Structures are given as C-alpha cells and as structure tokens.
Amino acid sequence: MPNAMMRTPLALLLATLVVPLVSPRVANAQQAFPADSAVLSIIKQRVEEKRSAGIVVGILEPDGRTRIVAFGDPGVGQPPLDGNTVFEIGSISKVFTATVLAELVKEGKVKLEDPVQKYLPSSVHLPTRSEKQITLGNLSEQNSGLPRMPTNFHPADAANPYADYSVQQMYDFVSGYQLTRDPGALFEYSNLGVSLLGHALSLSTGQSYEQMERKRVWEPLKMTNTAITLTPWMRQHLALGHGDKGEVVSNWDLPTFAGAGAIRSTTVDMLKFAAANLHPERGKLEEAMAFAHEARASAGGPNTSIGLNWIIQHTGMNTIVWHNGGTGGYRTFLGLDPSNKTAVVVMTNSGGAGADDIGMHLLNPAIPLTPKPVPPRQRTAIELPADVLARYVGVYQLAPQFALTITLTDGALYAQATGQGTNRLWPETELDFFLKGVDAQVTFVRDAQGVVTQLVLHQNGQNLPAKKTAAP
C-alpha cells in the first residue's frame, strides 16, 4: 500500500506487501453513502480514541453533489475544521504528477516509453540493466527498479527531513546506483522514482513543479487553495499537524521530492479533483485523468493493479481507484469509484493512525473499519553475547525483491529493509527481538541442528516468514 512519505523506516516495511482487500460479496451495485450523522459518529469515535487529532471527510455523490463532515482539533489558534481547512496531502501528490504525465502523453509531448535519461542533464547517468533503460512509464508504474529512498538521504533536521535534500544529491545517487533487476520487472513503491518523474516533467515543460501543476491542473479545475508554497490565506486555515503522541509537529518541505509528496490542499479542492477524475467527457484534462486510471501492471497484491501512480483494486465488477498519503503530521486518502461516479476524501492532521479504512469503508461498506489497536506491551531488553548474535547475521527474503539484512556492529544487532534505513534489534529472549519506537518484532527460527534458517517478522497483526538466503 502506498503510504506515508518517510516515517520510522520499518513502519513502512509492509507498505508494498499489504493492500486492503475488497470483499467478493460486493457487486457493482451503487452503494448509498451513510447520512452525515453516521459519518460524524465514525470520525468522532476515531478522534475520541485519540487515533487522530481531527478528521475531515468529503463525499462526492453520483449526481455531483458534495457533502463534508468534520470533527476534531485544528490546533491552537486555528479556525474550526471544515472543507476549507488546509492539509498536507503527502503521497497523494503522486497522482497529480501522474495527471500531468498523462496530459503530456495525450498532447504528444512525451511518451511513456521515453527513457527518463532523455529529459535529464547529460551529466546525469541513469542506471540501465540488460540494455533496458528506465522509462517515464516505469517511474509512474512503480517498477523502475529504483529503491524506495536514496541511501544518501541524511536529514539535518528530523522534524523536516526532506528540506535539505538537493537535486544534485538525487543526481549523484541515481548516477551511482546499480539496478538489481530489469526496469519494468517488479512493482516496488518508490518515493525516489516519482520524485525523479516530477523533476523530469518539470524540466521538459521548463517550469517548476509547482508552476507546472498550477497551470495544468489546479487553475483549470479552480482549485484555488491548492499549492506547495502556502499563501497567507492557506496558512491561516492550516490544520496543525500532530505526531504519534498527539504533539504538534513541523510541516514538511520537499523541494526535490515535490512530485512525490509536497502538495497542500483542502477537502473542497480535492473533491473538485475527484469529480474531474470521474468525468472524462468534460474535456482533455479529464480524458488524460481517465487514461491515468488504466491498469498497466501488477501492484504486488491480490487483485491489485497500478495505473499511472493510481492504485486500482479489483474484485469482480467492483473497482476502487485510490491513493493515500502521509507526512510527519498528516494522513490522507482519496478514493474513486468510477462506475458509480462517487468519491471519498479523508483528511487528518495526525501522522499516526491512517485514514484509509474510513475512505474504503464509505466507498464499500463490506470493507470493515479498523478497530482501535491494542497498545504494544512493554518489553525489556536482555544482554546476549556477540557469538550468539552472530548466528543471526544474514539476508532474509520476505518477497522476491524485498529482504531484511541483519548485521552485527559493536555487539548490537541491526536490521535493514530493502531501500530503507537501519534499525537496532533489541533481544528479549535468545530468539525474540524487538524495535524501539515501532511496534515490530523479529523471531529467529532454528532447525533441529540449531542452525538459524529463517526469521518471522511480526508487524501490523501479521507474521511474515523470511528464509535466510545469504550472508549480508
């Protein structure tokens, strides 16, 4: 599942492995949205359970009418939450990037088959493999072979982690990176890839990413309160972001990663964007949006495809086209039901619990709301000798192109997921380890001879086995 831009690294570990499943019981019959009072009850409970500071839900009915329901805390000194409250939409920005890509393709100005190298300075050398180049389509279909994040990403300010990552750093990373598989071979969600896409499109149009989006999407749709750079009005109506513990956190600036997560918007504006996505008959922009919805490749889950950055969930005749997003203080969701011409927007000003389940449930009542999670139990670390820890060192394969690498440094065990940062593993027993700050645990498994053969990752209610395949 697409998810927050950059949270604690292993908190995103399952992002490419887990997608919500649509119940097979649901046919293509039009689903009536619940009354405002029922929606209010859902979001009020979520806020009162302290799973979110505040929530705004926008509903687009089949006849084009919209409804907005809001509840919660906008932050001290800010006006009450409503449809004009401003939120960071995080990775939903990716479908705005895809919209411009689709429009440029329809205009004949770029092709999905174009090598990205064509749009970059000659000093940049994008990696190739098996004589295959990374294309614009690969970046938008999330199968370029580029990792989720560059390894030269070292924020000076953890509260605003993307602010100091430069275009030159991105150039340096991609020029030195070696692909581990052919472009187009496998879905792997990559913030880096879509950031590079937004950058390449910006270079092709001769405009900044923000100027390009404003001219091609926001202004035509009269999205007057959507931007990257906050206007005075937007700043006055900004919901303050909150962290996992309810504390107010900083907003994020993403100059180089703009195409992957820099946009701020309101529920009113997002409903305008949703409506345009559902009506290709209205004009060339809307036609391009529908083109972006076409399923192009697997998205790594059952009945799940990807278009141009849009995730497409299929079950029988029912289809939901969606994306979510998150930054340090916000989690958001946008879902479309093209057959019924309906949509749901969910905006929250909390970076902890997501809002996907609310949006999916409103679009399809057979998808249940996520219950309040049980607080993780307190764990106590023990000491283990280095020779015991050394037995666990190795590479453990969770998926064909996704692994956990376990290393031993200065008497401590560390885990690194593919394309992510390193996290220390703290021993609770000789075989059971846990992370601090993330509700995730690892259990190592030995065979009858005492040789470690696999591990099991415990996270988000799942227990995922991974066989030991090699030394790190």
N, C-alpha and C positions, 0 to 999 in steps of 0.2 A: 504494500500500500504506500502510495506517496505520503510523505509526512512532513514533520517539521524540518526546517532548513538545517539547523545544526543544534541539537541538544546534546546531553551527555552521550558520547558516542555509542555505547551499547544500548541505549534506549531506542536507537534506530535500527538495531540489529535485525529485527524481524520485518522491517518495512518492505522489503522486496519479496518476502516469503508468505505474508499473510494478507489476504484480501477478504472483505466481507462477502459472504455467500448469500445469494438471493434465493428465497425458498422456492422450490419447484412447484409448490401449490399455487403460486400466483400466476395467473394468465395475463393477457393483455388488456383485460377489462379496466376501464377507468376507475381509479381509486379516489374516493371523496376525501378531501382533507378534513381533519377534525376541526371543530369550532375553535375560535380564538381562546376560549376559556380552557379547553383541553390542552392546547399548545402551551398556554401560560402555566398550567399545572405541571407540565413536564419540565419546563425551564426553571420554574420557581423551585421545584424539588432539587434540581441539579445545583442551583445556587445555594440553597439552604443546607445541602450536604457538603458545602464548601468544595465542590468539584469545579466550580467556576466562579469568578467574581461577578460577571454579568454576561448575559446572552441576548442577542437579537436574532429573531427568526423572520425571514422573509419568504412568503409563499406566492407563487405565480399560478393562478387558476387557469383552466383550459380556455376560458373566454378572455383572458388577458388581464383580468382584474388582479390586483395585488393586495396582500394583507401583511402587516408587520406586527409582531408581538415582541415585547422587550421586558426584561426584568433583571435587576441586579445593580451592582455598584460601578459607576463610570469612573470613579476615582475622585479624590478630594478636589473640589473647586470646579469640576466639570459638569456640564448640563446633564440632565437625566438621559438615560439610554433611549434612543428611538431610531427610526430609519435613516436619519441623517448623522448618526454617530460614526466617527471615522475609526477604522481598524486597520492594522497591518494584515494583509491577506496572505503573506508568505508565499508558499509554493503554488497557490492558485495563479500567481503571476505567470507561471509556465504556460497556461493555456492562452494568456494574452500574447505571449511570444509566439505560440503556435498559430494564433489568429493572423498575425502579420505575415508569418511564413506562408500560410495558406493563401493569403491575399496576393502576395508577391508571385507565388506559383501561378495562380489564376490569371495574373496580369502578364505572365510570360517573362518576368524579370529575373526569376531564379527557377531552378528545378530541384526537386527533391533528390535527384541523382547527382547533383553538383557536388564535387569534392569541396569540403569546407576550406581546404587549402587555397582554393581559388579566390576566397574573399579575405584572406589574411595577408599581412605583410610578408615579403619574400624572406625576411629574417626569421620567420617562424616556420618550424618544420613539424607539421602534424604527423604523428606516427602512422605507419601502414603495416599491414600483415598479409602475407600470402598475395602480395601485389594488389590488395584491396585497400582503397582509401576510405576514410570516414566521410560520409556524405551529410548534407543538411538533414535528409530524412533519417539517417541513423541517430543524429542528435535528438531529434524530436520523438523518435520511436523508442528512445532509451535503450538502444542496443549498439552504441558506438564502440564499446569496449573500454571507454574511459571510466575510471573509478568514480565512486560517489563524490569523493572530495580529493583535492590535491594533497600530496604529502608535505608540501612546503607551506601549508596553512598553519601559521603560528600566531594567533591573535595577540596583539599588545594589550587589548582590553577585553577580557572575557565577557563583560556586560554588553559589548557592542562588537562582536567577534569578526564581522566581515568588513568593518570600516577601513582597515588599513591594508587589505589585500589588494594588490595592484594588478593592472592589466599586464605589466611586464612580468610579474610573478606567475601569472597564468600562462603567458607565452613561454617562460622558462620551463615550467612544469611539463606542458604538452610537448615541447620540443625535445625533452629528455626522456619522455615516458615510452616504455616498450609495451605494446599490447600483448595480453596473454591469450587472446582469442581473436578471430577474424571479426571485423565490423559487420554487424547485422546478425551475428550468430546467436546471441542470447540477450534477453532482457535483463538489464541491471540499472536500477534507478540511479541517475547521476545528476546531482546539482551542478557539478562542474560542466557536464555536457550541455545542459540547457543554458548555462551562463555563457558558454562559448557560442552557442547558437544565437542568443540575443545579441552578443557582441558582433558576430559576423553579419547579421542582418543590419545592425546599426551601421557598420562600415559600408555595406552595399547600398544603403539609402543615403549615406552622407549626413545622417542625423544622429544625435544622441539617442540612446534607447528611450528615454522619456519623451523626447520630441517625436520620435517615430510612432510610439504608442498613442500619443495625444492626437497627432494628425490623422492616423489611420483608424483608430478605434474609439477613443474617448470622445473626441469632438463630434464625429458623425453620429454617435449614439447619445449625444447630450449628457455624457457622464461628467457633470460639471464639478464634482467633488471627488475625483479620482486623480491621483498624482503620485509621484515619488517624493518630490520636494513639497513639503506641507505648506499650503497657503496659510495666511493668518486665520482665515475662517476655519480651515481644516484643523489647525492647531487648537483653536478654541473649542471645537467639537470632537476632539480626540478622546477616545476612551483610554485611560491609562492602563498599560499592560501590567499584568501580575504574574509572579513566578509560582513555582510549585507550592510554596508555603504561604501564599496569599500576599506576599510583599510586592510593592510597586517596583517595577524593573524598567530599565532603559529601553528606549526604542532602538531599533537596529537600522544601520545604514549599510547598503550593499552596492557600492559603486561599480565594482567589477562583476558581481553576481546579480546585477539588476534583473536580467531576464529570467532568473530562477526564483526571485522572491522579494523584490524591492517595493512592490506597489502597495499603496494605501487607498482605501475606498470606503464607501458607505453601503448599507444594505439596499437603499433606494437605487444607487447606481448599479450595484451588482444584479439587481432584478432587471434593469434595462439591458445589461449584457446577456443575462439568461434568456430574456424574451427574444433578442436578436438571434441567438443561437438556435432557437426553435422555429424560426420562420425564414427559411431560405428564399421564399418567394418575394421578400421585401426589397432585395437589392443585391449588388455584387459583394458587399461586405458579408451579408448574411449567407450568400451562396458559398463564400470561402469558409465561413464558420462550419457549415454543414460538411464541406469537404474535409475539414479537420476532424470530424467525428467518425470518418470511415475507418473501420477496423483494418489494421495493417500488419500486426504481428501479435504474438502471444505476449501477455504481460506477466507470465510466470506463475499464474494461479489457475485453478479450475474455472472454465467458462469466462475467462478474463482476457480481454484484448486491449491493445493500445492503438489509438489513432495518432494524430499529431498532438502528443502530450496528454490528450484526454484518455482517462481510463474508462473502459467500456465493459460493463458487467452484463453478461447474458445468462438468462435461464428461460428456456422455451421461447415464448414470444415476448418475454419481458426484457427490456434493456434499460439500464441506467448509465448515463454518461456523466462522469464526475471527476472532480479533483479536490484535494484538500490542501491545507497549508498550515504553517506554524512558524512563529518566530519566538523569541525569548518570552514574550508576554501575551501572545495571541495564538488561538487555534481557530481555523475557519474551514468551511465546507461549502461547495457548490455542486449541486446535483441536478441533472436534467432527465426528464422522461420524454424523449422526442415523440413517441407515438401518441401520448396524451397531451402534448404541448404544455406540460407542467414543469415546475422547477422549485427547488428549495435552496435558500441561502441560510447558513447559520454562522454567525459571527460571535466570537467570545473574546474577552480581554483577560484570558488566563492561558499561560503557557503549559499548564499541566495536563489535565484531562482534555481529550479531544471532543469534537462535536459531531464527528462523522455519524455516529449511531442515531443521533436525533434527526439529521437530514435524511439518512437512509430509511429510517422508520416512517417518517412522514411521507416519503415517496412510495414506500412499500410497507404497509403495516405488518407484513409477515416477518420482516426483519426486526428482531427484538431490540429494545433499548438495553444498553449495557448496565448491569447492576453496579451499585457502588462497590468499588474494590475493597477487599479485606486488607487492612493495613499490614505491611510486612512485619513479621515478628523480629524482635531484636536478636541479633546474632553476635556471638563472642568469638573473636579470633584466637587461635591457639598457635603455638610455635611448632614448626616442623623442621627437621634438619634438611640441609641442602641436598643430601643424597636421595632423600625421599622425594623432594620437589623435582629433582632432575628426571625422575621417571615419567613425568607428565609432559615434558618438553616435546613438541612436535606440531604437526599440522593436522587439523581435524576438519574433515569435509562435511559441511552442513548441506550444501547444494552443489550442483556441477561447477559453478563458478563462484562459490561463496564458502569461505573457510574461516576457522578460528586458528590463529597461530599462537601457540603457548611457548613462552620463553622464560628463562631464569636469569635474573640480573641482581647481583649483590644480595643473594639469599632470599629474593622475593620472586613470586610467580606472576607473570603478566599475560594478558590475553589481548590479541588484536584481531578484529574482524576485517575482512577484505575491504580495503578502501577507507578504513576508519582509524581512529586513534587507539592508543594503548591504555588499558585499564588494569590495575592491580587486582589479583585474585587473593583473597584472604582465606586461609584454611580454617574451617570449622571442625572438621574431623580429618582423618588422613586422606579421605577420598572426596569430601564435600568442601567446596569453596564458594565464597560469595563476593559480590562487589559492594562497595560503599557508595551511597548516593543513587544507586539504581537497583530496583527490585529484580535482580537476576542472580542466578546461582549456577554453578557448574559441578557436576558429579562425574568423577573419573571411574571407568569400569575396567576391571582386570579379568583376565582369563584364569583357567584352573592352575596355570603355572605362575600366576602373579604378574604377568606382563600386561601393561596398560594397552588396551585395544581400541577404546573409544571414550567419548565423553557424552554427557547428556546436558544440554542447555535448558534450564528452567526459567521461562520468562513469559509474561503475559498469559499465564494459565496454560502454557504449552510445555511439553517435554520433548525436545528435539534431539535425537541421537546423531552423533557425528563420528564416523570411523577415523581412526588415526591412519593417515596415509603416508606421512613422510616426516623426516626431521625438518626443523624450521630452516 
